[in-house]
């Protein structure tokens, strides 16, 4: 756990240092993103989960490289490198790397696809459709996160979003929240109430996402 915390802190500090001189420039192709959530079951058990990703756009080609790490700070950690491509409102990619589960290391790979079409017009908002999958070694060693979320667009600094989320080990159900933006910086707070059919439980999940 200590190694994971140090790795996350190093990437965060290093990313901020690299971006310090061009933090607000419009032509900066780099992007940092981190999400943290707490999965609280109806029985009171809480699990913290963190993701950190740093994307580097390769010129204006639409291609990008993105190292990614995530952890539950206990018995599971992973590190992947993604090759991504974006065209207009569509994006997708594939990643590969390692996972550490109960101190055992194995190969892991992850495809994803996204579409973000506008609703009616550019001022009305965006319908964000995202499907992510991960596959590891062993039986039933997979994960998915599928969502369809409407993101409002307003002239104010604060806007809202709501939709449906289906994520393994979390469940399926509604998600909603608020996003604050200032130029490239955004902070998003969401809350999801999810029914996990596989493990027969209900989870309450607050989420915090920060990006720039």
Secondary structure in CASP SS format (residue, H / E / C, confidence):
PFRMAT SS
TARGET T0000
AUTHOR 0000-0000-0000
METHOD secondary structure of the structure
MODEL  1
X C 1.00
X H 1.00
X H 1.00
X H 1.00
X H 1.00
X H 1.00
X H 1.00
X H 1.00
X H 1.00
X H 1.00
X H 1.00
X H 1.00
X H 1.00
X H 1.00
X H 1.00
X H 1.00
X H 1.00
X H 1.00
X H 1.00
X H 1.00
X H 1.00
X H 1.00
X C 1.00
X C 1.00
X C 1.00
X C 1.00
X C 1.00
X C 1.00
X C 1.00
X E 1.00
X E 1.00
X E 1.00
X E 1.00
X E 1.00
X E 1.00
X E 1.00
X E 1.00
X E 1.00
X E 1.00
X E 1.00
X E 1.00
X C 1.00
X C 1.00
X C 1.00
X C 1.00
X E 1.00
X E 1.00
X E 1.00
X E 1.00
X E 1.00
X E 1.00
X E 1.00
X E 1.00
X E 1.00
X E 1.00
X E 1.00
X E 1.00
X C 1.00
X C 1.00
X C 1.00
X C 1.00
X C 1.00
X E 1.00
X E 1.00
X E 1.00
X E 1.00
X E 1.00
X E 1.00
X E 1.00
X E 1.00
X E 1.00
X C 1.00
X C 1.00
X C 1.00
X C 1.00
X E 1.00
X E 1.00
X E 1.00
X E 1.00
X E 1.00
X E 1.00
X E 1.00
X E 1.00
X E 1.00
X E 1.00
X E 1.00
X E 1.00
X C 1.00
X C 1.00
X E 1.00
X E 1.00
X E 1.00
X E 1.00
X E 1.00
X E 1.00
X E 1.00
X E 1.00
X E 1.00
X E 1.00
X E 1.00
X E 1.00
X C 1.00
X C 1.00
X E 1.00
X E 1.00
X E 1.00
X E 1.00
X E 1.00
X E 1.00
X E 1.00
X E 1.00
X E 1.00
X E 1.00
X E 1.00
X E 1.00
X E 1.00
X E 1.00
X E 1.00
X C 1.00
X C 1.00
X C 1.00
X C 1.00
X C 1.00
X C 1.00
X C 1.00
X E 1.00
X E 1.00
X E 1.00
X E 1.00
X E 1.00
X E 1.00
X E 1.00
X E 1.00
X E 1.00
X E 1.00
X C 1.00
X C 1.00
X C 1.00
X C 1.00
X C 1.00
X C 1.00
X E 1.00
X E 1.00
X E 1.00
X E 1.00
X E 1.00
X E 1.00
X E 1.00
X E 1.00
X E 1.00
X E 1.00
X C 1.00
X C 1.00
X C 1.00
X C 1.00
X C 1.00
X C 1.00
X E 1.00
X E 1.00
X E 1.00
X E 1.00
X E 1.00
X E 1.00
X E 1.00
X E 1.00
X E 1.00
X E 1.00
X C 1.00
X C 1.00
X C 1.00
X E 1.00
X E 1.00
X E 1.00
X E 1.00
X E 1.00
X E 1.00
X E 1.00
X E 1.00
X E 1.00
X E 1.00
X E 1.00
X E 1.00
X C 1.00
X C 1.00
X E 1.00
X E 1.00
X E 1.00
X E 1.00
X E 1.00
X E 1.00
X E 1.00
X E 1.00
X E 1.00
X E 1.00
X E 1.00
X E 1.00
X C 1.00
X C 1.00
X C 1.00
X C 1.00
X E 1.00
X E 1.00
X E 1.00
X E 1.00
X E 1.00
X E 1.00
X E 1.00
X E 1.00
X E 1.00
X E 1.00
X E 1.00
X C 1.00
END
